[in-house]
Amino acid sequence: MKYNFDKVHDRINDPYSYSMKYALHHEYKSDMIKNMGERMGYKDGKVPDDTLTFFLADMDFDIAPAIVEACRKAADFPNYGYTGANKAYYEAVKRWFHVHFDWDFDIDDIIEYHGTHPGVADAVKKLTRPGAGVIVFTPSYGFDNDITPLGRKFVGIDFIEHPDHSFTVDWEAFEKAAEDKNNEALIIVQPHNPLGFCYTVEEMQRIADICRRNGVYMIADMVHLDIARKGVHPVPLAKAVGPEMVVSLTGLAKTFNIAGLSVSNMIIQDPKLKEKLSRGFSGFSPFGVAAATAAYTQCDDWVEELNQYIDSLVDYACDFISKNFKKLKVNRPEASYVLYLDFRGYGLTSQQLDERICGKAHLVLSNGAQFGGGHQPELWRRMCLTSPMADVKEALNRLKDAFADLEK
Ligand SMILES: Cc1ncc(COP(=O)(O)O)c(C=O)c1O
């Protein structure tokens, strides 16, 4: 491999790290960090020193050298005034999706955003009326904080769980929700977080058909699109179903691990939607523009190797779990680096799980309660495989020890 994903920098102690994920390890914690730690099972957000952290979709690996170089050049230009995207930026975005997804759009179809969340929230605000319902398939990465403060209603439709632990859309419930005139938009996450599957073209066409028949806009959050397991090719929603009534959000935060630079793009090819969603102030920094342009033009090989490394993490973790646990269940994700761990088989409460995961194993995983859904989500934990192999191995060994007495 050209890039080394095993060797990482010290994100806890380096004074220039500013890592939110590792703020839990610091003595001073803002209220937000304390709350976050509490949600993950640690009282007052306090974690033991040897804690290993897997709750955030934020990779520990060094980013691609071409991005660091671009940021260095941007840093050398001694003016950090209000910043906008330029033609090279838009061309770079267009290039990436053409090359990797055979998805073509014009540079005028791109609206830059300082994050996927702001893009989703803006689409909800501009496409739906106050009081309207927004449909989300659950469990799901959280959008309540985008939808509810805007005065819209979160309408969760639980996925159907199958005996082989796969999940699919509850078509009947979805169709009923789409027919309800109060519901005006659907947020669809492709590939799915936390379940890790990709919607097939056929599923997306069925979703689009239901939405279009009922005048429901589709807002596709595709921030995890580039991270996929070997042989899996997630298809962008607009590529699968065409542009009508579709707003696409793409991001660089996950793919290139540059969440701290806040760069995302909304793609709209439907002229009627363009009238409703126009370009505003991006909130970009020079570093974000430089980084994104380099990422989308010079880092194809880095992403390829990253995916190979994540393949090895996912293979290792899934094999380890199936060999060493009888009651812990997990689906091998098709995309992203999320493992959604099902602890229901132990017959423990959420607090009892925390006593083992936090108290014994010293791991920070996300409590499934934050993703909702009707499958006892508080008994699931999300583990992001975003750390070097040595840490993943150590974490799984600790988890095995923490549950060993219940496996007999
Ligand atoms: C599905 C999904 N959407 C959005 C985000 C946040 O993206 P951004 O930082 O670009 O707002 C995440 C982060 O984990 C995510 O998983």
The ligand as an SDF file (V2000), in Angstrom:
LIG
                    3D

 16 16  0  0  0  0  0  0  0  0999 V2000
  -25.9690   10.0930    7.2870 C   0  0  0  0  0  0  0  0  0  0  0  0
  -25.1970   11.2800    7.7820 C   0  0  0  0  0  0  0  0  0  0  0  0
  -25.5540   12.5180    7.3790 N   0  0  0  0  0  0  0  0  0  0  0  0
  -24.8810   13.6080    7.7860 C   0  0  0  0  0  0  0  0  0  0  0  0
  -23.7940   13.5060    8.6340 C   0  0  0  0  0  0  0  0  0  0  0  0
  -23.0870   14.7530    9.0420 C   0  0  0  0  0  0  0  0  0  0  0  0
  -22.4740   15.2770    7.9220 O   0  0  0  0  0  0  0  0  0  0  0  0
  -21.9190   16.7730    7.9330 P   0  0  0  0  0  0  0  0  0  0  0  0
  -20.8030   16.8100    8.9270 O   0  0  0  0  0  0  0  0  0  0  0  0
  -21.4430   16.9590    6.5240 O   0  0  0  0  0  0  0  0  0  0  0  0
  -23.0510   17.6790    8.2820 O   0  0  0  0  0  0  0  0  0  0  0  0
  -23.4020   12.2450    9.0980 C   0  0  0  0  0  0  0  0  0  0  0  0
  -22.2940   12.1010   10.0510 C   0  0  0  0  0  0  0  0  0  0  0  0
  -22.0840   11.0730   10.6640 O   0  0  0  0  0  0  0  0  0  0  0  0
  -24.1080   11.1020    8.6520 C   0  0  0  0  0  0  0  0  0  0  0  0
  -23.7500    9.8700    9.0310 O   0  0  0  0  0  0  0  0  0  0  0  0
  1  2  1  0
  2  3  1  0
  2 15  2  0
  3  4  2  0
  4  5  1  0
  5  6  1  0
  5 12  2  0
  6  7  1  0
  7  8  1  0
  8  9  2  0
  8 10  1  0
  8 11  1  0
 12 13  1  0
 12 15  1  0
 13 14  2  0
 15 16  1  0
M  END
$$$$
